[in-house]
Amino acid sequence: MNVLFVGNSYTFYGDVPGQVSAFAEADPGARSIQTDRVVRGGANLEAHVQETGALKRVAEPQWTHVVLQEKSTGPLHDAPDYHRYVRELGRQVKGQVLLYETWARQDGHEIYRWGWSGKSPSAMRRKLRAEFDLAARDLDAQVVPVGSAWERCLERYPGMILHDTDMHHANVLGSHLAASVFYAWLTGRDPAAVELTVEGVDERQAQRLRTVAVDVVRLERARA
């Protein structure tokens, strides 16, 4: 399996692609997952189309999956541009297009002063998901439910903190949850059954994060 990630810091904080590969390497029954990335801090998909060479990279024939990660607020206040550029990239992909469902900002973030945000984490997550679902239907793509897993995790474990101190990027727990969701989605396997040590994530935290990931992925698959 060869997976290309296109995105920004929501992809490279915590090395989400590298963690996905590490899961496969540590899982005796899994196929190898080779990952690569086209990433730039703060980039949206428009920037990837126009400036980073992503259009050529996504069209390369070796990718079984291409992950497209938009800037975290793009689908909310720049929805037409999001759909334009996700379509432009997605239509070049030879394999399966995966849309990275990003998470809402932490409760109390200043973004919730603005109506377009939905004014709460749950509303922001739902609004983001609606745009991802719309794009997925257009491209015959799949939405990888990272944001949904974040929401479920915070409901199940209210004391767990997934955001960094800026209240929007992932900390080490948040990025591990994202990687766990991607691994479960790509393979259909249970990340909680994999013996993998991640710096900054203790065994109890890892089990909680991975169990949430597989629960959310199974629920999403059952709905499909």
N, C-alpha and C positions, 0 to 999 in steps of 0.2 A: 504494500500500500504506500503510495507516495502522495503526500498532502502539502499543498502550498498555502500558506497563510498570508493574506494581504490585509494590512491594517496599521495600527499605531500603537501607542503605549498600552492600550487595553490588551494587546496581543503580546508585546514583548516584556511588560512588567512581569517579573516572576518566570519568564521564559516558558510561556504556556506551550508553544510547539515542542520545546525540548522535553518538557514534562510528559507530554503525550507519547513521544518516542520512548522515554524512560519507562513508562507504564508497560508498553509492549515488550521491551527488552526484559523486564522483570517478571513478566507473565509467561510461564512455561507453555501454555496452550495457545498463545496468541501469534498472529502473523506479525512480521516486522513492520514497523511504521517509520518511514523515512520522511522527515519534514524539512521544509525550507520556508523562507519568508521574504516578503517585500514589505518593509515597515519603515515608518518615519514618524517621529513624535509630532502629534497634533494633526496628522494628515487625515483628510477625508478622502472618499473615493474619487472625487473630482481631481484632487491633487495626484492621486495614483494614476489616473488616466492621462493627465497632462504632463506630469513631471517625473515620475519615478520609474517608468518603463514597465509598469505592471501589465499593461495591455499585451505586450509581447510575452511576458512571463506566464500569464494565465493561459495563453494559447498553446503553450508547449505540450506535446502529446503525452508526456510521462505522468502527468498528474491524474491520479484516480479521483482526487477530491481537491477542490479549491475553496478555501474559506475567505469570505469577503466580510470584513469588519469595518463598518462606517464609524465616523467620529460620533461620540456618544450622544450628542444632541442633534446631529444632522437630520435624522428622520422626523424630528419634531418641528423645528423651525425652518428647515430647508427641504421639506419632503419632496417637492418636484425635482430638485437637483439630485437628491438621493436616488429616486427611482430612475432618473435618466442615467446616472453613472453606474449604478449597480447593474442596470440592464446592459450598458455598453461593455462592462467587464464580463458579466455573466454569459453573454452570448458568444464570447470567444473561448469559453471553457469546453474542453473535449470530455472531461469527466463529470462528476457530480458537483454541482454548486451547493455550498453550505453557507448559510447566512448566520453570522455570529450574533445571537440575541444578547446585546449588552444589558447591563444592569442599571437600575435607577441610582441616582445620587443618594447619599446618606440622609436620613431624616434630619432636618434642621439646616440643610445646605441652602445658600442664598438663592439658588435657582428656583426654589419653590415660591418665590415672590412673584414669578411671572406666570401668567395664565397658560401659555403654551406648554409649560412643563407638566401641567396637570395638578400642580400645587401640593402633591404628596408623592412619596415613593411608589405606592401601589398604583396610583393613577399614571405616573410617568412610565412605569413598567408596562402597563396595559396599552398606553398610547404607542410606545415603541413597538410592542409586539404586533399591534395592528398594522403598522407600516411594514414590518418584516414579513408578516403573513401575506400582505398584498404583493410585495415583491416576489415572494416565493411562488405564488400562483402564476405570476407572469413568466417566471423563468423555469418553472418545474424544478425549483430548488427545495432544499430542506432547511428548516430553521433549527439551529442547535440551541436548546433552551437554557443557556447559561443564566440569563437574567431571571428566568422562572426559578431556577435552582437557588439563586441568591435569595429570592423572596421566600421560598420554602424554608431555607436554612435559617433565616432570621426569624421566621415564625416559630420554628421548632426549637431553636436555641437563641432566645432573645439576648442573652449576654455575650454572644459571639460577635466579634467585630471583623468584618470582611473588607471594609474600606481602609485606605491609607489615611493619614492625618489630614489630607486635603479634602476628604469626604467624597471623593469621586473615583480616584484610581483604586485598584485592588492592592491590598496588603498581601503578605505571603499566604494567608489563609484563603483570601479571595481568589488569587491566581491559581492556587491548588484546586479549589472547587471548580474553576473554569476548566482546567486541564482534565479533571475527573469526568466532567460532563462530556467533553470532547471524546475522551477515551471510550466511555460507555456508548456514546452515539456511534462512533466509527466502527466499533468491534462487536457490540451487543454483549460484551463481557462485563463482569462486575469488578469495578476498581477496588472495592472493599476487600476483595479476595486476593489482591496482589500485595506481595511484601515489597514495599517501596518506601524508602526513607527520604524525606524531603526536609532540608534544613529549615528550621523555624516552625515546623509543624510536628507536634508530638503525636504519639500513637493514637491517643484518644481523639484528638482533633481530626486526625486523618480519617479514622473510621467514621466519624460523624459526617464529615464533608463528603466522603466517597459514598456513604449510604444514601445521603440526600441526593447526590448526583444520579445514582442508578435508579432510585425511586422516581425521580422526575422524568428521566429518560424513558423508563418503562411506561409511565403514565402517558407521555406524549406519543409513544409508539402505539399504544393501545387505542388512542383517539384517531390515529391517522387512517 
